[in-house]
Amino acid sequence: MSRPGSISEQRAPEREFLTADVPGAPKRALAELIAGNRRFVTGTLRHPNQNASHRAAVAAEQHPFAVIVGCSDSRLAAEIIFDRGLGDLFVVRTAGHTVGPEVLGSVEYAVTVLRTPLVVVLGHDSCGAVQAARASVATGTTPPGHLSAVVDAVVPSLRRAREAGVDELDGIVDIHIAQTVEAMLESSETLAAEVAAGGCAVVGMSYRLAAGEVRAVTAQPAELADAPARAA
């Protein structure tokens, strides 16, 4: 029998979950993503939370610290480019990070039920969805099947780019990322309320396929857009 206070009787300290109820959680969550991406870029990966013990620990409940609304592109796997593991990220992916009711519902579930403090809209350079939308508008043709829904969702960003005099593809991608952030906040009163209350933030980020780096394009609240530069 072990003595009182021995190691076998000591309880492991409870893990701190980074939720919307923790002061400063949105900034801390963004810092975690930035740090993970830097490890990915420099090849100093830690592969956190990917072992059997952690798998068992998160089986009963989840506390992701960030929602990633990302493009479905096969080169944009969030857990890899941010060097994270099981239970860390709540990931929703569609071509061109287009947002419909199901995506908004998923985001609202994360920020209200799971209390996730950060939502990231993750786009990337050379986006095929943006290219398809440009081709559709230029030729006046409609893509077959449900691909037209993806194109239709990107067209407002093309109009916005044209009004701003932006014609370069990756410049349009940045506008599309910002457009997605604004559309989410306008379409979801729930998300907007969480951001206004200070427990959640929404950040638009762009990923460079060749370099592996992410950078902030826009943010609500706005000061979070400078966080990657400050952390560099």
Buried (B, 14 or more C-beta within 10 A) or exposed (E): EEEEEEEEEEEEEEEEBBBBEBEEBBBBBBBBBBBBBBBBBEEEEEEBBBEEEBEEBBEEEBBBBBBBBBBBBEEBEBBBBBBBBBBBBBBBBBBBBBBEEEBBEBBBBBBBEBBBBBBBBBBBBBBBBBBBBBEBBEEEEEBEEEBBEBBBBBEBBBEBBEEEEBEEBBEBBBBBBBBBBBBBBEBBEBBBEBBEEBBBBBBBBBBBEEEBBBBBBBBBBEEBBEBBEEEE
